[in-house]
Amino acid sequence: MTATSVGALLLCRADPETVRPVAHLLRERMLLVPAGAGWSVLVPEGKPWRKDGHEGAGAAPDGGRAGGRAGAAPADAGTEPVDRVVGGWATALAVGSTWPVLALWWDGDRSGYTLASGFRRPVGYTWLADGTPAAEEEAMRTSAVRLGLDPVLDVQAMEALTRADPDSDADARLRGLLAVLARAGVEMPPGLTPGEHADRLRSVAGIHPEAEQIEWAGWRDAVRVELDAVESGTLGPWMLGPKARAVATAQIAAGVPLALWGARRRSGGWIAAGLVLFAQGLLGIAYDRFRRAGGGDPGR
């Protein structure tokens, strides 16, 4: 790691298809690359951080959104330290999902990580440039639990990263962390290595054959991406396609006579039930037509 080496990686415990719709909501330009079975890595394309100005050693980020925008120059007044920026991104991703996000970062003077998982307070660890630990050991154990690692072997390996080792600098500490995560399926693409400059990381990620561009294109596209993700899951056949249309038709067919039967008996409850079924059926058919007309799966 050189004095000008500043970079970050966002390691997500989910496959790219799952990460994609949530990553779009960050409104940042990133590259999404597979990182092993059940893992993905996001590589920021911009550098909305400055090299100087650090949080307290080992402190977890406040989860606020980064002040700088993608592509801003490091000297801009609104930029933030790299650990705060990627910590905020990790928190935003984790809050909107069911999988943890591990933000790896380095800035020439320090290296570390921030782990965000759901609505729980993020935890993190920091090493100085020479590899000196600068955080509480308990954070490492908490991280192992939240990542679902082996409570004995993996925890012992992670605790070793908190002990003094004159032969391991900050980059080596992060590589050691990734080596532990390899037991859980992490396979970082070649070249995506802690300590590399952000420009180098983007170049390496960009030539990966399965790299995907993540870019904000407005709320309409964000909603469309989210719907595509839901429709490609287990609920998809019941939201769009022949099964969805059959269910909607059945709801309309059942709702009309049920509402009429309730009207004859002057039963407000049965009238309401019939109208709800009828409305759901109409909405189901309308949604199916809208999605097919708007670029949904034409084969459905």
LUMTOR-466796 format. One line per field, with one value per atom (N, C-alpha, C): residue number from 1; residue in one letter; atom name; z, x negated, y negated. Coordinates in steps of 0.1 Angstrom, whole numbers. Each point is the difference from the previous one (the first is absolute). Example, Ala and Ser with C-alpha at 12.3 -4.5 7.8 and 13.67 -1.06 7.14 Angstrom:
# residues 2
pos	1|1|1|2|2|2
code	A|A|A|S|S|S
site	N|CA|C|N|CA|C
zz	78|0|0|-7|0|8
xx	-132|9|-9|4|-9|8
yy	57|-12|-12|-11|-11|-11
# end
This chain:
# residues 300
pos	1|1|1|2|2|2|3|3|3|4|4|4|5|5|5|6|6|6|7|7|7|8|8|8|9|9|9|10|10|10|11|11|11|12|12|12|13|13|13|14|14|14|15|15|15|16|16|16|17|17|17|18|18|18|19|19|19|20|20|20|21|21|21|22|22|22|23|23|23|24|24|24|25|25|25|26|26|26|27|27|27|28|28|28|29|29|29|30|30|30|31|31|31|32|32|32|33|33|33|34|34|34|35|35|35|36|36|36|37|37|37|38|38|38|39|39|39|40|40|40|41|41|41|42|42|42|43|43|43|44|44|44|45|45|45|46|46|46|47|47|47|48|48|48|49|49|49|50|50|50|51|51|51|52|52|52|53|53|53|54|54|54|55|55|55|56|56|56|57|57|57|58|58|58|59|59|59|60|60|60|61|61|61|62|62|62|63|63|63|64|64|64|65|65|65|66|66|66|67|67|67|68|68|68|69|69|69|70|70|70|71|71|71|72|72|72|73|73|73|74|74|74|75|75|75|76|76|76|77|77|77|78|78|78|79|79|79|80|80|80|81|81|81|82|82|82|83|83|83|84|84|84|85|85|85|86|86|86|87|87|87|88|88|88|89|89|89|90|90|90|91|91|91|92|92|92|93|93|93|94|94|94|95|95|95|96|96|96|97|97|97|98|98|98|99|99|99|100|100|100|101|101|101|102|102|102|103|103|103|104|104|104|105|105|105|106|106|106|107|107|107|108|108|108|109|109|109|110|110|110|111|111|111|112|112|112|113|113|113|114|114|114|115|115|115|116|116|116|117|117|117|118|118|118|119|119|119|120|120|120|121|121|121|122|122|122|123|123|123|124|124|124|125|125|125|126|126|126|127|127|127|128|128|128|129|129|129|130|130|130|131|131|131|132|132|132|133|133|133|134|134|134|135|135|135|136|136|136|137|137|137|138|138|138|139|139|139|140|140|140|141|141|141|142|142|142|143|143|143|144|144|144|145|145|145|146|146|146|147|147|147|148|148|148|149|149|149|150|150|150|151|151|151|152|152|152|153|153|153|154|154|154|155|155|155|156|156|156|157|157|157|158|158|158|159|159|159|160|160|160|161|161|161|162|162|162|163|163|163|164|164|164|165|165|165|166|166|166|167|167|167|168|168|168|169|169|169|170|170|170|171|171|171|172|172|172|173|173|173|174|174|174|175|175|175|176|176|176|177|177|177|178|178|178|179|179|179|180|180|180|181|181|181|182|182|182|183|183|183|184|184|184|185|185|185|186|186|186|187|187|187|188|188|188|189|189|189|190|190|190|191|191|191|192|192|192|193|193|193|194|194|194|195|195|195|196|196|196|197|197|197|198|198|198|199|199|199|200|200|200|201|201|201|202|202|202|203|203|203|204|204|204|205|205|205|206|206|206|207|207|207|208|208|208|209|209|209|210|210|210|211|211|211|212|212|212|213|213|213|214|214|214|215|215|215|216|216|216|217|217|217|218|218|218|219|219|219|220|220|220|221|221|221|222|222|222|223|223|223|224|224|224|225|225|225|226|226|226|227|227|227|228|228|228|229|229|229|230|230|230|231|231|231|232|232|232|233|233|233|234|234|234|235|235|235|236|236|236|237|237|237|238|238|238|239|239|239|240|240|240|241|241|241|242|242|242|243|243|243|244|244|244|245|245|245|246|246|246|247|247|247|248|248|248|249|249|249|250|250|250|251|251|251|252|252|252|253|253|253|254|254|254|255|255|255|256|256|256|257|257|257|258|258|258|259|259|259|260|260|260|261|261|261|262|262|262|263|263|263|264|264|264|265|265|265|266|266|266|267|267|267|268|268|268|269|269|269|270|270|270|271|271|271|272|272|272|273|273|273|274|274|274|275|275|275|276|276|276|277|277|277|278|278|278|279|279|279|280|280|280|281|281|281|282|282|282|283|283|283|284|284|284|285|285|285|286|286|286|287|287|287|288|288|288|289|289|289|290|290|290|291|291|291|292|292|292|293|293|293|294|294|294|295|295|295|296|296|296|297|297|297|298|298|298|299|299|299|300|300|300
code	M|M|M|T|T|T|A|A|A|T|T|T|S|S|S|V|V|V|G|G|G|A|A|A|L|L|L|L|L|L|L|L|L|C|C|C|R|R|R|A|A|A|D|D|D|P|P|P|E|E|E|T|T|T|V|V|V|R|R|R|P|P|P|V|V|V|A|A|A|H|H|H|L|L|L|L|L|L|R|R|R|E|E|E|R|R|R|M|M|M|L|L|L|L|L|L|V|V|V|P|P|P|A|A|A|G|G|G|A|A|A|G|G|G|W|W|W|S|S|S|V|V|V|L|L|L|V|V|V|P|P|P|E|E|E|G|G|G|K|K|K|P|P|P|W|W|W|R|R|R|K|K|K|D|D|D|G|G|G|H|H|H|E|E|E|G|G|G|A|A|A|G|G|G|A|A|A|A|A|A|P|P|P|D|D|D|G|G|G|G|G|G|R|R|R|A|A|A|G|G|G|G|G|G|R|R|R|A|A|A|G|G|G|A|A|A|A|A|A|P|P|P|A|A|A|D|D|D|A|A|A|G|G|G|T|T|T|E|E|E|P|P|P|V|V|V|D|D|D|R|R|R|V|V|V|V|V|V|G|G|G|G|G|G|W|W|W|A|A|A|T|T|T|A|A|A|L|L|L|A|A|A|V|V|V|G|G|G|S|S|S|T|T|T|W|W|W|P|P|P|V|V|V|L|L|L|A|A|A|L|L|L|W|W|W|W|W|W|D|D|D|G|G|G|D|D|D|R|R|R|S|S|S|G|G|G|Y|Y|Y|T|T|T|L|L|L|A|A|A|S|S|S|G|G|G|F|F|F|R|R|R|R|R|R|P|P|P|V|V|V|G|G|G|Y|Y|Y|T|T|T|W|W|W|L|L|L|A|A|A|D|D|D|G|G|G|T|T|T|P|P|P|A|A|A|A|A|A|E|E|E|E|E|E|E|E|E|A|A|A|M|M|M|R|R|R|T|T|T|S|S|S|A|A|A|V|V|V|R|R|R|L|L|L|G|G|G|L|L|L|D|D|D|P|P|P|V|V|V|L|L|L|D|D|D|V|V|V|Q|Q|Q|A|A|A|M|M|M|E|E|E|A|A|A|L|L|L|T|T|T|R|R|R|A|A|A|D|D|D|P|P|P|D|D|D|S|S|S|D|D|D|A|A|A|D|D|D|A|A|A|R|R|R|L|L|L|R|R|R|G|G|G|L|L|L|L|L|L|A|A|A|V|V|V|L|L|L|A|A|A|R|R|R|A|A|A|G|G|G|V|V|V|E|E|E|M|M|M|P|P|P|P|P|P|G|G|G|L|L|L|T|T|T|P|P|P|G|G|G|E|E|E|H|H|H|A|A|A|D|D|D|R|R|R|L|L|L|R|R|R|S|S|S|V|V|V|A|A|A|G|G|G|I|I|I|H|H|H|P|P|P|E|E|E|A|A|A|E|E|E|Q|Q|Q|I|I|I|E|E|E|W|W|W|A|A|A|G|G|G|W|W|W|R|R|R|D|D|D|A|A|A|V|V|V|R|R|R|V|V|V|E|E|E|L|L|L|D|D|D|A|A|A|V|V|V|E|E|E|S|S|S|G|G|G|T|T|T|L|L|L|G|G|G|P|P|P|W|W|W|M|M|M|L|L|L|G|G|G|P|P|P|K|K|K|A|A|A|R|R|R|A|A|A|V|V|V|A|A|A|T|T|T|A|A|A|Q|Q|Q|I|I|I|A|A|A|A|A|A|G|G|G|V|V|V|P|P|P|L|L|L|A|A|A|L|L|L|W|W|W|G|G|G|A|A|A|R|R|R|R|R|R|R|R|R|S|S|S|G|G|G|G|G|G|W|W|W|I|I|I|A|A|A|A|A|A|G|G|G|L|L|L|V|V|V|L|L|L|F|F|F|A|A|A|Q|Q|Q|G|G|G|L|L|L|L|L|L|G|G|G|I|I|I|A|A|A|Y|Y|Y|D|D|D|R|R|R|F|F|F|R|R|R|R|R|R|A|A|A|G|G|G|G|G|G|G|G|G|D|D|D|P|P|P|G|G|G|R|R|R
site	N|CA|C|N|CA|C|N|CA|C|N|CA|C|N|CA|C|N|CA|C|N|CA|C|N|CA|C|N|CA|C|N|CA|C|N|CA|C|N|CA|C|N|CA|C|N|CA|C|N|CA|C|N|CA|C|N|CA|C|N|CA|C|N|CA|C|N|CA|C|N|CA|C|N|CA|C|N|CA|C|N|CA|C|N|CA|C|N|CA|C|N|CA|C|N|CA|C|N|CA|C|N|CA|C|N|CA|C|N|CA|C|N|CA|C|N|CA|C|N|CA|C|N|CA|C|N|CA|C|N|CA|C|N|CA|C|N|CA|C|N|CA|C|N|CA|C|N|CA|C|N|CA|C|N|CA|C|N|CA|C|N|CA|C|N|CA|C|N|CA|C|N|CA|C|N|CA|C|N|CA|C|N|CA|C|N|CA|C|N|CA|C|N|CA|C|N|CA|C|N|CA|C|N|CA|C|N|CA|C|N|CA|C|N|CA|C|N|CA|C|N|CA|C|N|CA|C|N|CA|C|N|CA|C|N|CA|C|N|CA|C|N|CA|C|N|CA|C|N|CA|C|N|CA|C|N|CA|C|N|CA|C|N|CA|C|N|CA|C|N|CA|C|N|CA|C|N|CA|C|N|CA|C|N|CA|C|N|CA|C|N|CA|C|N|CA|C|N|CA|C|N|CA|C|N|CA|C|N|CA|C|N|CA|C|N|CA|C|N|CA|C|N|CA|C|N|CA|C|N|CA|C|N|CA|C|N|CA|C|N|CA|C|N|CA|C|N|CA|C|N|CA|C|N|CA|C|N|CA|C|N|CA|C|N|CA|C|N|CA|C|N|CA|C|N|CA|C|N|CA|C|N|CA|C|N|CA|C|N|CA|C|N|CA|C|N|CA|C|N|CA|C|N|CA|C|N|CA|C|N|CA|C|N|CA|C|N|CA|C|N|CA|C|N|CA|C|N|CA|C|N|CA|C|N|CA|C|N|CA|C|N|CA|C|N|CA|C|N|CA|C|N|CA|C|N|CA|C|N|CA|C|N|CA|C|N|CA|C|N|CA|C|N|CA|C|N|CA|C|N|CA|C|N|CA|C|N|CA|C|N|CA|C|N|CA|C|N|CA|C|N|CA|C|N|CA|C|N|CA|C|N|CA|C|N|CA|C|N|CA|C|N|CA|C|N|CA|C|N|CA|C|N|CA|C|N|CA|C|N|CA|C|N|CA|C|N|CA|C|N|CA|C|N|CA|C|N|CA|C|N|CA|C|N|CA|C|N|CA|C|N|CA|C|N|CA|C|N|CA|C|N|CA|C|N|CA|C|N|CA|C|N|CA|C|N|CA|C|N|CA|C|N|CA|C|N|CA|C|N|CA|C|N|CA|C|N|CA|C|N|CA|C|N|CA|C|N|CA|C|N|CA|C|N|CA|C|N|CA|C|N|CA|C|N|CA|C|N|CA|C|N|CA|C|N|CA|C|N|CA|C|N|CA|C|N|CA|C|N|CA|C|N|CA|C|N|CA|C|N|CA|C|N|CA|C|N|CA|C|N|CA|C|N|CA|C|N|CA|C|N|CA|C|N|CA|C|N|CA|C|N|CA|C|N|CA|C|N|CA|C|N|CA|C|N|CA|C|N|CA|C|N|CA|C|N|CA|C|N|CA|C|N|CA|C|N|CA|C|N|CA|C|N|CA|C|N|CA|C|N|CA|C|N|CA|C|N|CA|C|N|CA|C|N|CA|C|N|CA|C|N|CA|C|N|CA|C|N|CA|C|N|CA|C|N|CA|C|N|CA|C|N|CA|C|N|CA|C|N|CA|C|N|CA|C|N|CA|C|N|CA|C|N|CA|C|N|CA|C|N|CA|C|N|CA|C|N|CA|C|N|CA|C|N|CA|C|N|CA|C|N|CA|C|N|CA|C|N|CA|C|N|CA|C|N|CA|C|N|CA|C|N|CA|C|N|CA|C|N|CA|C|N|CA|C|N|CA|C|N|CA|C|N|CA|C|N|CA|C|N|CA|C|N|CA|C|N|CA|C|N|CA|C|N|CA|C|N|CA|C|N|CA|C|N|CA|C|N|CA|C|N|CA|C|N|CA|C|N|CA|C|N|CA|C|N|CA|C|N|CA|C|N|CA|C|N|CA|C|N|CA|C|N|CA|C|N|CA|C|N|CA|C|N|CA|C|N|CA|C|N|CA|C|N|CA|C|N|CA|C|N|CA|C|N|CA|C|N|CA|C|N|CA|C|N|CA|C|N|CA|C|N|CA|C|N|CA|C|N|CA|C|N|CA|C|N|CA|C|N|CA|C|N|CA|C|N|CA|C|N|CA|C|N|CA|C|N|CA|C
zz	0|0|0|-9|-1|6|1|7|-8|-13|-8|-3|6|-3|9|-7|7|-8|6|-7|10|-6|8|-9|7|-6|9|-6|8|-3|10|-1|5|-8|4|1|10|1|-7|-13|-9|-14|-9|-14|-7|-11|-7|-3|-4|-3|12|12|12|4|-3|4|-9|-13|-10|3|3|2|12|11|11|-3|-7|-3|-8|-9|-8|8|12|9|6|0|5|-8|-13|-9|-2|0|-3|-11|-8|-11|6|-2|5|-10|1|-7|9|-5|8|-6|9|-5|9|-5|9|8|12|9|7|-7|6|1|4|1|11|-3|10|4|-7|3|-12|2|-11|6|-9|4|-9|7|-7|0|-11|-2|-3|9|-4|-12|-8|-12|3|10|4|12|4|12|9|6|8|14|0|13|-1|11|0|8|-3|6|15|4|14|7|13|8|4|12|4|11|0|12|11|12|11|-3|5|-3|4|-9|3|1|-1|1|-11|3|-10|-7|-13|-6|5|-2|5|-9|-12|-9|-9|2|-8|-15|-9|-14|-2|-9|-3|-5|4|-5|-14|-5|-14|-9|-13|-10|-8|-7|-8|-10|-1|-10|5|13|5|3|-1|2|15|4|14|8|-6|7|2|-5|2|14|4|14|5|-8|5|1|-3|0|15|1|13|0|12|0|-6|-6|-7|9|13|9|3|1|3|-13|-11|-13|-2|0|-3|12|12|11|-1|-5|-3|-11|-10|-11|5|8|5|9|8|9|-9|-10|-9|-7|-4|-7|10|12|9|6|2|5|-9|-13|-10|-5|8|-4|12|-3|11|1|-7|0|4|6|5|-11|3|-10|8|-6|6|-9|6|-8|4|-9|2|-6|8|-4|4|-7|4|-6|7|-4|1|1|0|15|9|14|8|-4|8|-10|5|-8|10|-5|9|-7|8|-6|9|-6|7|-5|10|-3|4|-10|3|-2|9|-1|5|-9|4|7|10|8|12|1|11|-2|11|0|-8|-9|-8|10|-3|7|-10|5|-8|7|-8|6|-9|6|-6|3|-10|2|-5|7|-5|-12|-7|-13|3|11|3|5|1|5|14|7|15|2|8|2|7|-3|6|2|5|4|10|5|10|-6|7|-5|-1|8|0|-13|-7|-13|-10|1|-9|2|13|3|-4|3|-5|-15|-7|-15|-4|6|-4|2|11|3|-11|-3|-9|-15|-3|-13|-1|11|0|-1|5|-1|11|-2|10|13|11|13|7|-5|6|-9|-11|-9|-6|-6|-6|10|11|11|4|2|4|-10|-13|-11|0|2|0|12|11|12|-1|-8|-3|-7|-7|-7|9|13|10|8|-2|8|-8|8|-6|-9|-12|-9|-9|3|-7|-15|-4|-14|-8|6|-7|0|-12|0|-1|-2|-1|-12|-11|-12|3|7|3|9|9|10|-8|-10|-7|-9|-5|-8|9|12|10|3|1|2|-12|-12|-12|0|5|0|9|11|9|-6|-7|-7|-12|-5|-11|5|13|5|-1|-1|-1|-14|-10|-14|-7|6|-7|-9|-13|-10|-7|5|-6|-14|-10|-13|0|-8|-1|-2|8|-1|9|6|9|14|3|12|9|13|9|-1|0|-2|-14|-10|-13|-1|-9|-2|-6|2|-4|-16|-7|-14|-5|7|-4|2|11|4|-11|-4|-11|-13|-3|-13|0|12|1|-1|8|0|-13|-8|-13|-10|1|-10|4|12|4|-9|-5|-10|6|13|5|8|-3|7|-5|9|-4|5|-8|3|9|12|8|-1|-4|-2|2|8|2|-12|-4|-12|3|13|4|7|7|8|-8|-13|-8|-3|-4|-3|12|12|12|4|-1|3|-10|-13|-10|4|4|3|12|10|12|-4|-8|-4|-8|-9|-7|10|10|10|7|4|7|-10|-12|-10|-4|2|-3|11|12|11|1|11|2|-2|3|-2|-14|-9|-13|-8|0|-7|4|13|5|-1|-6|-2|-15|-8|-15|-7|-10|-8|1|-6|0|13|10|13|7|-2|6|-7|-13|-7|4|2|5|13|10|13|0|-8|-1|-6|-10|-6|10|8|10|11|3|10|-5|-12|-6|-1|-4|-1|13|11|13|7|-3|7|-4|-13|-4|6|-1|6|15|6|15|4|-7|4|-2|-11|-3|11|4|10|13|3|13|-1|-12|-1|2|-5|2|15|7|14|9|-7|7|10|-4|9|-5|7|-3|-1|8|0|-12|-5|-12|-13|1|-11|-1|11|1|-5|4|-4|-15|-6|-14|-8|5|-7|1|11|1|-10|-1|-9|-15|-3|-13|-3|10|-2|-2|8|-1|-14|-5|-13|-11|1|-10|1|12|1|-5|3|-5|-16|-6|-15|-5|6|-4|2|11|2|-10|-3|-10|-14|-4|-13|0|11|1|-1|7|0|-13|-7|-13|-10|1|-9|2|13|4|0|-6|-2|10|5|8|-9|7|-8|-11|-13|-10|-1|6|-1|10|8|10|-5
xx	-9|9|-9|2|-8|8|-7|6|12|0|12|10|-2|9|13|11|13|10|7|10|10|9|11|6|6|8|11|12|12|3|-3|3|13|9|14|2|6|3|13|0|11|-5|8|-4|3|-6|2|14|8|14|8|-4|6|-5|-13|-6|4|2|2|11|12|11|-3|-6|-3|-11|-10|-11|4|10|4|5|6|6|-11|-13|-10|-2|4|-2|-14|-9|-14|-4|-10|-5|-10|4|-9|0|-9|-1|3|9|4|-6|-8|-7|2|2|1|-12|1|-12|1|4|2|15|2|14|7|10|8|-6|-10|-7|-1|0|-2|-9|-6|-8|3|2|3|-13|-4|-12|5|-2|4|-7|7|-7|-4|6|-4|-8|-6|-8|5|12|5|-6|-13|-6|-13|-5|-13|-10|-13|-10|-2|1|-2|13|-1|13|5|-2|3|10|8|9|-10|6|-8|-3|-12|-5|10|4|9|15|3|14|8|12|10|5|4|5|14|4|13|11|-3|10|6|-4|5|-5|8|-4|-12|-9|-12|3|-7|2|-3|-11|-4|7|0|7|-11|4|-9|-7|-13|-8|-5|4|-5|-15|-7|-14|-3|-11|-2|-2|-3|-2|13|11|13|3|6|3|11|8|11|-4|-12|-4|-3|-1|-1|-11|-5|-10|6|-9|5|7|-4|7|14|2|14|9|-6|8|5|-10|4|8|-3|8|15|2|14|7|-8|5|4|-9|2|13|2|11|13|0|12|3|-10|3|6|-6|4|14|4|13|11|-3|10|0|-7|-2|0|-2|-1|-14|-9|-14|-10|-11|-10|-9|-5|-9|-13|-11|-13|-8|-2|-7|-15|-8|-15|-5|-9|-5|-14|-7|-14|-3|-9|-2|-15|-9|-14|-6|9|-4|6|11|7|8|4|9|10|11|9|13|10|13|11|12|12|10|7|10|13|9|14|9|10|9|14|9|14|0|8|1|-9|-9|-9|-11|-6|-10|-12|-6|-12|-11|-9|-12|-12|-11|-12|-13|-10|-14|-9|-11|-10|-14|-9|-14|-7|-11|-9|-8|-6|-7|-10|-7|-9|6|13|7|4|-3|3|15|6|14|4|11|5|15|5|14|1|13|3|1|-6|0|15|9|13|7|-4|6|-2|-12|-3|9|2|9|14|5|13|2|-11|1|1|-7|0|14|7|13|10|-1|10|-3|-12|-3|4|4|3|-12|-12|-12|0|-9|-2|-4|8|-2|-13|-7|-13|-12|-1|-11|-1|11|-1|-2|7|-2|-14|-6|-15|-8|2|-8|2|12|3|-6|0|-6|-15|-6|-15|-3|9|-2|0|4|0|-13|-9|-12|-12|-9|-12|-8|-4|-7|-9|-13|-9|-1|3|-1|12|11|13|3|1|5|15|5|15|6|-7|5|0|-10|-1|11|4|11|13|3|12|0|-12|-1|2|-4|2|15|7|14|7|-4|6|-3|-12|-3|9|4|10|13|4|13|0|-11|-1|6|-1|6|15|6|14|5|-10|4|-5|-7|-4|-12|1|-10|-1|-9|-2|-6|6|-6|-14|-9|-14|-2|-8|-3|8|11|8|-6|-11|-8|-1|2|-1|-14|0|-12|-2|8|-1|7|-5|7|13|9|14|1|-9|0|-4|-9|-4|11|7|11|11|3|11|-5|-12|-5|1|-4|0|15|8|14|7|-4|6|-2|-11|-3|5|6|5|12|0|11|14|2|13|3|-8|2|12|8|12|-2|5|0|12|-2|10|1|11|0|15|1|13|6|12|7|14|2|13|9|10|8|8|4|8|-8|-12|-9|-3|-2|-2|11|12|12|1|-3|1|-10|-12|-11|5|6|5|11|9|11|-6|-10|-6|-6|-7|-6|10|12|10|6|3|6|-8|-14|-9|-1|6|-1|12|2|11|14|1|14|3|-10|2|11|2|11|14|1|13|2|-10|1|1|-5|-1|0|9|0|14|0|13|6|-9|6|6|-7|5|13|1|12|12|-3|10|5|-9|4|9|-5|8|14|1|13|9|-6|8|5|-8|4|11|0|11|13|-2|11|7|-8|5|5|-6|3|14|4|12|12|1|12|0|-12|-1|6|-4|5|16|5|14|8|-7|7|0|-10|0|10|2|10|14|3|13|2|-10|1|-2|-3|-3|-11|-10|-12|-12|-3|-11|-14|-1|-13|-2|11|-2|-1|7|-1|-15|-5|-14|-10|2|-9|1|12|2|-7|2|-6|-16|-5|-15|-5|7|-4|0|11|2|-11|-3|-11|-13|-3|-13|-2|11|0|-3|7|-2|-15|-5|-13|-10|2|-9|-1|12|0|-6|3|-6|-16|-4|-15|-6|6|-6|-1|11|-1|-10|-1|-9|-15|-3|-14|-3|9|-3|-2|8|-1|-12|-5|-11|-14|0|-13|-1|11|-1|-4|-1|-4|10|-3|9|5|-7|4|11|3|11|13
yy	12|-12|-12|-9|-12|-12|-11|-12|-5|3|-5|11|11|11|-1|-3|-2|8|9|8|7|7|7|10|10|11|3|3|3|15|8|15|3|6|3|15|5|14|3|-1|3|0|7|1|-13|-3|-13|-3|10|-2|-6|4|-5|-13|-3|-12|-12|3|-10|-10|4|-10|-9|6|-8|-10|4|-8|-12|1|-11|-11|3|-10|-9|4|-8|-13|1|-12|-3|10|-1|9|-5|9|10|13|11|11|9|12|12|9|11|13|7|12|12|12|12|2|4|3|13|10|13|4|13|5|-8|-7|-8|-13|-5|-12|-9|-13|-10|-11|-7|-12|-12|-11|-13|-8|-5|-8|-14|-10|-14|-5|-8|-6|-14|-6|-14|1|-12|-1|-12|2|-11|-1|1|-1|-8|-4|-7|9|-2|8|-3|-13|-3|-1|-2|-1|14|5|13|0|10|3|5|0|6|14|5|13|10|9|11|-4|-13|-4|5|4|4|-13|0|-11|-4|-12|-4|4|6|5|-10|-13|-11|1|-6|1|-9|5|-8|-13|-10|-14|-2|7|-2|9|-4|8|7|11|7|-9|2|-8|-13|-4|-12|0|-11|0|2|6|3|-13|-11|-12|-8|5|-8|-1|-11|-3|10|5|9|15|3|14|5|13|6|10|5|11|12|8|12|10|1|10|-5|-13|-5|2|-3|1|15|9|14|6|-5|5|-4|-12|-5|8|3|9|14|6|13|0|-10|-1|-1|-9|-1|13|7|13|10|1|10|-3|-12|-4|5|-1|3|15|8|14|9|13|10|6|-5|5|-10|4|-10|-5|-12|-7|-3|4|-3|-10|-12|-10|0|3|0|-13|-7|-13|-2|-9|-3|-14|-7|-14|-4|9|-3|-1|-4|-1|11|5|10|9|12|9|5|5|6|5|3|4|-5|-1|-3|11|6|11|-5|-1|-4|12|2|11|-4|-2|-4|-13|-1|-13|0|10|0|-10|-5|-9|6|-7|5|2|10|2|-1|-3|-1|2|1|2|-8|-5|-9|5|-1|2|-12|-4|-10|5|-8|4|11|0|11|13|0|12|0|-11|0|-1|9|0|-13|-6|-12|0|11|2|11|1|10|14|10|14|5|-5|5|-2|-11|-3|11|6|11|12|3|12|-3|-12|-4|2|-5|1|15|9|14|6|-4|5|-6|-12|-6|5|4|5|15|6|14|9|-4|8|11|9|11|-6|3|-6|4|9|5|-3|7|-2|-14|-5|-13|-11|1|-10|-1|12|0|-6|3|-6|-15|-5|-15|-6|6|-6|-1|9|-2|-13|-5|-13|-12|2|-10|-1|10|1|-7|-5|-6|10|-5|8|-9|-1|-10|4|12|3|-2|-5|-2|-15|-7|-13|0|-12|-2|8|0|7|15|5|14|4|-9|3|2|-9|2|12|3|13|12|-1|11|1|-11|1|6|-3|6|15|4|14|8|-6|6|1|-10|0|10|3|10|13|3|13|-1|-12|-1|-2|1|0|-12|-10|-12|4|-4|1|-13|-9|-13|1|-7|0|-4|5|-4|-15|-6|-14|-9|5|-7|2|-7|3|-12|1|-11|-7|-13|-8|-6|6|-6|-13|-9|-13|3|-10|1|1|-7|1|14|6|13|10|-1|9|-1|-13|-1|6|-1|5|16|5|15|5|-7|5|-2|-10|-3|10|8|10|14|1|12|4|12|4|-1|1|-1|-13|-10|-13|-7|-6|-7|-15|-9|-14|-3|-6|-5|-15|-6|-14|-5|-11|-5|-6|4|-5|-6|-4|-6|10|-5|9|10|-4|9|12|-2|12|8|-7|7|9|-5|8|12|-3|11|11|-4|10|8|-7|7|10|-4|9|12|-2|11|10|-5|8|9|-6|7|11|-5|9|12|-2|11|10|-3|9|10|5|10|-5|-13|-6|-4|0|-5|6|14|5|-4|-5|-4|-15|-7|-14|-3|8|-3|13|1|13|7|12|7|3|4|3|-13|-11|-13|-4|2|-4|10|13|9|-3|-4|-4|-12|-10|-13|3|8|3|7|9|7|-9|-10|-10|-8|-4|-8|9|12|9|3|1|3|-13|-12|-12|-5|0|-5|7|13|7|-1|-1|-1|-13|-11|-13|-1|6|0|8|12|8|-8|-7|-8|-11|-6|-11|5|13|5|3|4|3|-12|-12|-12|2|7|2|-8|-10|-9|8|10|7|8|7|7|-9|-11|-9|-5|-4|-5|11|13|11|1|0|1|-11|-12|-12|1|5|1|10|12|10|-6|-7|-5|-11|-8|-11|7|10|7|6|6|6|-10|-11|-11|-5|-2|-5|10|13|10|1|-1|0|-13|-12|-12|0|5|1|9|11|10|-7|-7|-7|-11|-8|-11|5|11|5|6|7|5|-11|-10|-11|-9|0|-8|7|12|7|12|5|12|12|12|12|2|-1|3|14|9|14|4|-10|4|-4
# end
